[in-house]
Amino acid sequence: MERRLVTRDVESMLAGLEPGDDPPHFFGVKDGDAMIGTGCLSVWTERNSVKHGYLSELSVDKPYRGSGIAKKIIDSSIKKAHDLDCKYADLYVNTEKTVALVNQLINGY
């Protein structure tokens, strides 16, 4: 599966895709009762039936950043995308959030 970091306009990237039949998959990390990290994997399908796993809503509370939580969420969502026969695992990052962009580049996108 090819991993891609996309910093282009999300709407133009999704223009050639259609929602897949798979429901969104939510990933959450808790500390006690508090949700401290989240991510959501949605599956989109190109008109030629190529599946994309689209990771969004990746967030980790500030006190927990740097402890590997984002990497665990990304790794879990990539595994799920692979299990769903996705050819691509796409992660969209808001380029105005430089901390997020740098973090994802460090994680191998």
C-alpha positions in Angstrom: 0.0 0.0 0.0 1.3 3.4 -0.9 1.4 6.1 1.9 0.9 9.7 0.7 1.0 13.0 2.5 -1.2 15.4 0.7 -1.1 19.2 1.3 -3.3 20.2 -1.7 -6.8 21.4 -1.4 -8.8 18.4 -0.1 -11.9 19.2 -2.2 -9.9 19.0 -5.4 -8.3 15.7 -4.3 -11.7 14.2 -3.5 -13.4 15.4 -6.7 -12.5 12.1 -8.5 -13.5 9.9 -5.6 -16.8 8.6 -4.3 -17.7 7.5 -0.8 -17.0 3.8 -0.3 -19.4 1.2 1.1 -17.3 0.9 4.3 -18.4 3.0 7.3 -15.9 5.4 8.8 -13.6 3.8 11.4 -12.9 5.8 14.5 -9.7 5.4 16.5 -9.5 6.9 20.0 -6.9 6.8 22.8 -8.0 7.4 26.3 -6.3 8.2 29.6 -8.8 7.1 32.2 -12.1 8.6 31.1 -10.5 11.4 29.0 -10.2 11.1 25.2 -6.6 12.3 24.5 -6.1 11.3 20.9 -8.4 10.7 17.9 -8.3 9.7 14.2 -10.9 8.7 11.6 -10.4 6.5 8.6 -12.9 6.8 5.7 -12.7 4.8 2.5 -13.2 6.4 -0.9 -13.2 4.6 -4.2 -12.1 6.0 -7.5 -14.3 5.4 -10.5 -12.0 2.6 -11.6 -12.6 0.8 -8.2 -9.2 1.8 -6.6 -9.7 2.3 -2.9 -8.2 5.1 -0.8 -8.0 5.1 2.9 -8.4 8.7 4.0 -7.2 9.5 7.5 -8.6 12.7 9.0 -9.3 14.3 12.4 -5.9 13.3 13.7 -5.5 15.0 17.0 -3.6 14.5 20.3 -4.0 16.7 23.4 -1.0 19.0 23.9 0.2 17.4 27.2 0.4 14.0 25.5 2.2 15.0 22.3 5.5 13.5 21.6 4.6 10.2 23.4 3.8 8.2 20.2 0.0 8.4 20.3 -0.3 9.9 16.8 2.0 7.2 15.4 -0.2 4.5 17.1 -3.4 6.0 15.6 -1.7 6.3 12.1 -0.4 2.8 12.3 -3.8 1.4 13.3 -5.6 3.2 10.6 -3.0 2.1 7.9 -3.5 -1.5 9.1 -7.3 -1.1 8.8 -6.9 0.5 5.3 -4.8 -2.5 4.3 -7.4 -4.9 5.7 -10.0 -3.1 3.6 -7.9 -3.6 0.4 -7.1 0.1 0.0 -4.3 0.8 -2.5 -3.5 4.2 -0.9 -3.4 5.5 2.6 -3.9 9.3 2.3 -3.3 11.7 5.1 -4.4 15.3 4.6 -2.6 18.0 6.7 -3.5 21.6 7.0 -0.3 23.4 5.9 -1.0 26.2 8.3 -0.4 23.7 11.2 3.3 23.3 10.8 3.6 21.1 13.9 1.3 18.6 12.3 3.0 18.7 9.0 6.5 18.2 10.5 5.2 15.4 12.7 3.8 13.5 9.7 6.9 14.0 7.7 8.9 12.5 10.6 6.4 9.6 10.7 7.4 8.6 7.1 4.8 10.3 4.8 
